[in-house]
Amino acid sequence: MGRGADDVFIVVGARSTIESAASGDMAVLVGTPKNGVDAIFDPLAPTNASQRIVGSKLGDAFIQQDIPDLIRLYRNGPLKLDKLLIDRFPLTDIGKIMTIASSSAGLKTLIRFDNN
């Protein structure tokens, strides 16, 4: 059996994902669950593996520069965000959107403000 990945980036924030990443050299928690959700894992697993578990909230982002850069990359084609979407809804379906968003199925949902 292998020893796990060298570095794991947890971007979903689901409890089970966080718990399963307690192996390898380093786990970076990027996506976080809602407040009050606890992750449970054997503390000896990361200790025995000399693993680091670190958090990153916005990382080294410079929002005023990075967001316009990301928009430009998306509009010009190199950043393929549309391929990541599972579903699209008009704003008029806000009730349905909120129900889906409260489950893990809604992690990649786009709300359209133009109702098209």
Buried (B, 14 or more C-beta within 10 A) or exposed (E): EEEBEEEBBBEBBBEEBBBBBBBBBBBBBBBBBEEEEEBEBEEEEBEEBEBEBEEBEEEEEEEEEEEEEEEEEEEEEEEEEEEEEEEEBBEEBEEBBEEBBEEEEBBEBEEEEEEE
